[in-house]
Amino acid sequence: LLTHRAVREAANSEVTVLTIHAWRPDHLLPQMLNRDDPADLIVDGRPHQDRRLAALKAHQSQSEYFSSLGSGSLETFLDRTAWESYRVYPAAKVSPPDRQPPLSSRQTATRD
């Protein structure tokens, strides 16, 4: 939620925030999902499998991890995660928090 607020403050306007890996009880890899974010939007990524595979292969440092989630295969991992789920937080304007003045303009406490 702090990240959501920071995004809205940085945009300085009303923005919709989507979080990836929203919870779906039927997902094949539930350990990858955020149980606190129920899915509002589910997207079929199957038409993009070739691009997703190329992206995974481009990040060799992560390939072993994702392969392990796919029983040793990046292709199986992609099959298990073909449907992506998102939580949608509607657009909202967030007022910037009160900011403290710079340290140089604050009074400093002294001990007697």
C-alpha positions as CSV (number, residue, x, y, z in Angstrom):
1,L,0.0,0.0,0.0
2,L,2.9,2.4,0.6
3,T,4.0,1.7,-3.0
4,H,0.6,2.5,-4.3
5,R,0.6,5.8,-2.4
6,A,4.1,6.6,-3.7
7,V,3.0,5.9,-7.3
8,R,0.0,8.1,-6.9
9,E,2.1,10.9,-5.3
10,A,4.7,10.7,-8.1
11,A,2.1,10.9,-10.8
12,N,0.5,13.8,-9.0
13,S,-2.8,12.8,-10.5
14,E,-5.5,10.1,-10.3
15,V,-4.0,6.8,-11.5
16,T,-5.2,3.3,-11.5
17,V,-2.8,0.8,-9.9
18,L,-2.6,-2.8,-11.0
19,T,-0.7,-5.4,-9.1
20,I,0.6,-8.6,-10.7
21,H,0.3,-12.1,-9.3
22,A,-3.1,-11.5,-7.7
23,W,-4.7,-14.4,-5.9
24,R,-6.5,-17.1,-7.8
25,P,-7.3,-20.4,-5.9
26,D,-7.1,-22.4,-9.2
27,H,-3.5,-21.2,-10.1
28,L,-1.0,-24.0,-10.7
29,L,1.7,-22.2,-8.7
30,P,-0.1,-20.6,-5.8
31,Q,3.1,-19.9,-4.0
32,M,3.8,-17.2,-6.5
33,L,0.6,-15.3,-5.8
34,N,-0.3,-12.6,-3.3
35,R,-3.2,-13.9,-1.2
36,D,-4.0,-10.4,-0.1
37,D,-4.8,-9.3,-3.6
38,P,-7.8,-11.1,-5.1
39,A,-7.8,-11.1,-8.9
40,D,-10.0,-8.6,-10.6
41,L,-8.5,-9.0,-14.1
42,I,-7.2,-12.3,-15.7
43,V,-5.2,-12.0,-18.9
44,D,-4.5,-14.8,-21.4
45,G,-0.8,-14.7,-22.1
46,R,-0.7,-17.7,-24.3
47,P,-0.5,-15.7,-27.6
48,H,2.8,-14.3,-26.2
49,Q,4.5,-17.5,-25.2
50,D,7.4,-17.1,-27.7
51,R,8.2,-13.6,-26.4
52,R,7.9,-14.6,-22.8
53,L,10.2,-17.6,-23.4
54,A,12.8,-15.3,-25.1
55,A,12.6,-12.9,-22.2
56,L,13.2,-15.6,-19.7
57,K,16.1,-17.0,-21.7
58,A,17.6,-13.4,-21.8
59,H,17.9,-13.4,-18.0
60,Q,20.1,-16.5,-17.4
61,S,20.5,-15.6,-13.8
62,Q,16.8,-16.3,-13.3
63,S,16.4,-19.3,-15.7
64,E,17.2,-21.9,-13.1
65,Y,14.7,-20.6,-10.6
66,F,11.8,-20.4,-13.2
67,S,12.8,-23.8,-14.6
68,S,12.5,-25.3,-11.1
69,L,8.9,-24.0,-10.9
70,G,8.3,-25.7,-14.3
71,S,9.7,-29.1,-13.2
72,G,13.0,-28.4,-15.0
73,S,11.6,-26.6,-18.0
74,L,11.0,-23.0,-18.9
75,E,8.3,-24.0,-21.3
76,T,6.4,-25.9,-18.6
77,F,6.8,-22.8,-16.3
78,L,5.2,-20.7,-19.0
79,D,2.4,-23.2,-19.5
80,R,1.7,-23.0,-15.7
81,T,1.7,-19.2,-15.7
82,A,0.1,-18.5,-19.1
83,W,-2.9,-16.8,-17.4
84,E,-1.8,-13.7,-15.5
85,S,-3.9,-12.2,-12.8
86,Y,-4.0,-8.6,-11.6
87,R,-5.7,-6.7,-8.8
88,V,-7.1,-3.4,-9.9
89,Y,-7.0,-0.5,-7.5
90,P,-9.3,2.3,-8.9
91,A,-7.9,5.7,-9.7
92,A,-7.6,7.9,-6.6
93,K,-6.0,11.2,-5.9
94,V,-3.6,11.1,-2.9
95,S,-2.7,14.2,-1.1
96,P,1.0,14.6,-0.5
97,P,1.9,13.9,3.1
98,D,3.0,16.8,5.2
99,R,6.7,17.1,4.8
100,Q,9.1,18.2,7.4
101,P,11.2,21.3,6.6
102,P,14.9,20.6,5.8
103,L,17.0,19.8,8.8
104,S,18.8,23.2,8.5
105,S,15.6,25.1,9.1
106,R,14.5,23.0,12.1
107,Q,15.3,24.0,15.6
108,T,17.6,21.5,17.3
109,A,17.0,20.4,20.9
110,T,19.8,21.0,23.4
111,R,20.4,19.5,26.7
112,D,20.9,21.6,29.8
